[in-house]
Amino acid sequence: MSSITIAIPHMKVHGFSGDHLLERCEDQGCTVDGSGQAGCGRVACPNCGFSGSNLSAPDGFDGDTLARCDCGYAWIPAPDSARAAA
């Protein structure tokens, strides 16, 4: 039996106060893996593929290690990814 891999395209989000602008990643064919790392090196939500103003990165204070997306998904990013998002 073969396994199926779904590639989530990487989209950048810009916006404030409820207004959002979406744009494709400038790296052709950039996708997001299951750990929240986009092919271009940015941190992105592994659930929806968006990165930018929709994400909150963990700061490490009070033991917080979760990155959060406005879509409702939360995950523990790789250490290098968390530093890049902050």
N, C-alpha and C positions, 0 to 999 in steps of 0.2 A: 504494500500500500504506500502510495506517495503522499508526502505532506505538502500542504499549500501554504505559501507565505504571502501575506498581504502587505504591500508597500504603501505606507501612509505618506502622501506628499507633504513636503515642508512648506508652510505658508507663514509669512511674517505679518504680525498684527501691530498696527499703530493706532493710537486713539486715546481719547480722554473723555470723561463724563458721558459714557454711553455711546459715543460716536467712534466707530472703528473703520479703519482702512485696511484692507487685505491686499497683500501682494505676494506673488510667487517668489520663492527664493531665487536669487540670481544664478545659483549653481544649477545648471541643467540636470534634471532628473534627481534632485536632492530629495531624500526620503528620511523618515524618522524611525529609529529602531525602538525596541521594547524598553530600553533603559532611558529613553528621553534624549538621545544624542542624534542630532541631524547630521547628515553626511557632510555638510559644510562646516561642522564644528560647533554650531550653536546648540543651546539647550532648547528643546521643543517638547510639547506634550505628546507622550506616546499614544494617547487616546485619540486626539483630534488632529495632531500634526502642526498646531499653531505655536508660534514663539513670539516673544515681544512683550507688549504691555499687558497681555492677558496672564502672564506668569508671575508668581511670587516665589523667589528663591529662598531656601533655608538660610538663616543667618548663623545658626549654630548656638544661639543663645537659648537658655532654658531647655536644652536638649532637643530643640526642633530640628528635624532632619528632612522634613517633607517639602518638596516643591509642589506648588498648587497651581491649577489652571482654572480659568473662569468657567470652563465646561463642567467643572465639578470633580475632575480627576486629580488625585494626589499620588505622588510616588517619591521614592528615594533616589535622587540622581547620583551618578558616579561622582566622586569627589572633584575631579577636574571640571566636570560640567557645572557643578554648583558654584564654583569660583568664577567661571566664565559668565554666569547669569547675574551675579551680584554686582 
